[in-house]
Amino acid sequence: MIEPRDIDLNLLVVFQEVFQERQISSVARRLGLSQPAVSNALARLRRSFGDELFVRTAQGMQPTPFAEHLAEPVAAALQQVSRALNLQEGFSPQSSERHFTIAMTDVGEVYFMPALIETCGRLAPGVRISTVRAGAIDLKNEMESGRVDLAIGAFDNVSGALYQRRLFRQNYVSMFRVGHPLDGRDEITLKDFLAAEHLMVSSLESPYDRINQNLEKAGVLPRVRFRVPHFTAVPYIVSTTGLVVTVPRKLAESAAEPFGLRYVKPPLRLPSLQTNIFWHRRYNQDEGNQWLRGFISEHFAE
């Protein structure tokens, strides 16, 4: 059995960085070490655990099954150590240089990030914010380990370990360029809607996948010739073509003016989206987490 006194805490920091970065060179830069020093730390860890831990491949340093199993408890332990060492500091947004990670969809990035960057730049100039794609990670595990601080979106079937707060509810709208044959109408008929050529966002992320089911029932999908997997490119495509696309209203509001677009209520019964902010109960009392979710609620909740 390995006791805590048998392991240099700095070695676990190296382990966590290699697990996240998968490149010795980038870990060395992040930690201010030489590449031989990082390699030496890995060698010591391998001897301590009796496992290869990371194997060099064309895709970088890939973890062994044992390293995959070890990663979450090590991250959680380092987070706890960090919190214990900084109990007296509290959290001051004006002086903090904390790095927060928020999970969201590409639609969320389009809507939240510009305002978040501008406002955070004024009120918390040293705070850093990164986003990760919510659909590409195990949300519960990433938030439990502290690698993801918050999640924002219309996520269904989330773990009971996550607390949540409603930000807003929005409907879907149909969007097209200025000058489109549907432009100038307050309402469009189902006949004209079905006659138009549509761009389909083939997102498999819930709850967006349900919208495509509704469009398919209405008869839209069989005639669709153009599809994209994400929402990010949609304004660019629709602004230069005659296509119609059905998207969340917040995306349409953000894209309408800069891209010269119009949007109307579609002639279909589509479910609305409720966007919430989520955080893990482990960090409910964390002052930085409290500040960030309060900051987002204050500026985006309706």
C-alpha positions, -999 to +999 in steps of 0.1 A: +000+000+000+013+035-010+011+060+018+009+098+012+043+102+027+057+080-001+047+103-029+060+138-037+029+160-042+046+177-071+046+143-089+008+142-088+007+177-103+028+164-132+005+134-135-026+156-137-010+179-163+002+151-185-032+135-183-049+167-195-023+179-220-010+146-234+023+163-244+055+165-224+065+197-240+033+216-232+034+203-196+069+215-192+059+250-205+029+251-182+048+241-151+080+260-159+101+229-160+124+213-185+112+183-206+138+160-189+124+171-155+089+161-165+101+128-180+120+121-148+089+129-127+069+104-148+097+078-143+094+082-105+056+079-107+059+047-128+082+031-102+059+041-074+027+027-090+043-002-109+025+009-141+035+025-173+008+052-167+013+070-201+024+055-235+039+076-263+017+074-294+012+094-326-016+112-307+006+121-278+010+105-243-020+082-240-030+070-205-031+034-195-063+020-180-048+023-145-040+060-152-076+066-164-088+051-131-063+072-111-070+105-129-103+115-112-093+109-075-060+126-081-077+157-095-102+157-067-074+154-041-053+182-056-084+204-057-090+197-020-054+205-012-056+237-031-088+247-012-072+239+021-041+260+014-062+290+004-089+289+030-078+323+043-076+340+010-113+340+001-122+351-034-119+386-048-130+390-084-110+422-088-077+406-078-083+369-086-064+351-114-085+320-111-091+299-142-127+288-147-140+262-171-176+263-183-193+235-203-217+247-229-229+241-265-218+260-295-251+279-293-242+288-257-208+301-268-223+324-294-248+338-269-230+339-236-193+344-243-192+379-259-212+395-230-193+373-205-159+384-218-168+421-220-184+423-185-159+400-168-131+421-184-144+451-164-153+435-131-127+407-129-098+416-151-075+387-140-101+359-142-096+335-171-125+316-186-123+285-210-152+266-225-155+229-233-182+213-255-208+199-231-217+170-254-182+157-256-175+151-219-190+131-190-205+162-173-210+146-139-174+133-136-158+164-150-177+186-126-172+163-097-134+164-102-134+202-105-121+202-141-154+218-151-167+245-128-201+252-143-223+240-172-249+261-190-275+248-213-308+230-218-295+197-207-318+168-199-314+139-175-285+154-155-271+137-124-288+144-091-253+154-079-256+186-099-275+216-086-292+239-111-309+273-115-330+285-143-317+313-165-343+317-191-368+299-215-367+305-252-386+294-283-374+283-317-376+306-347-370+302-384-342+324-397-333+337-433-315+365-450-329+400-456-346+400-490-356+363-488-391+356-503-403+350-467-389+384-456-414+411-446-441+387-432-451+386-396-463+351-401-456+324-426-480+296-437-471+259-434-473+257-472-447+284-478-426+270-450-425+236-465-419+250-500-388+269-488-354+252-490-340+245-455-306+241-439-307+213-413-285+213-382-280+176-376-271+180-339-273+148-319-272+167-286-303+167-265-326+186-266-318+199-301-324+164-316-361+166-307-365+196-330-354+176-360-379+150-351-407+176-352-394+189-386-393+154-399-430+148-389-439+181-406-424+170-439-393+192-439-364+167-437-371+145-468-363+175-491-333+189-472-302+189-493-278+208-470-268+198-434-242+209-409-234+193-375-233+225-355-250+258-351-218+280-353-217+281-392-254+287-396-254+325-397-226+326-423-244+301-446-279+315-443-268+351-448-254+343-483-280+318-495-317+313-499-319+287-471-342+288-441-330+274-408-348+268-375-327+277-345-331+288-308-343+324-305-312+336-286-290+326-315-312+344-340-312+375-318-274+375-316-269+369-354-297+390-369-280+424-370-244+415-377-253+390-405-283+408-420-309+382-410-346+381-402-365+355-381-401+346-376-421+321-356-423+289-375-458+275-384-451+244-363-456+234-327-421+231-314-410+226-277-394+255-260-359+254-244-352+260-208-316+270-202-302+264-167-269+269-150-255+237-133-228+232-106-217+202-086-228+200-050-191+195-039-185+231-049-217+247-037-198+265-009-167+273-030-165+311-030-152+314-066-179+290-079-205+310-060-192+343-075-192+329-111-227+314-110-240+345-093-223+367-119-239+347-148-273+347-131-272+384-126-263+392-162-283+365-180-313+354-159-347+366-170 
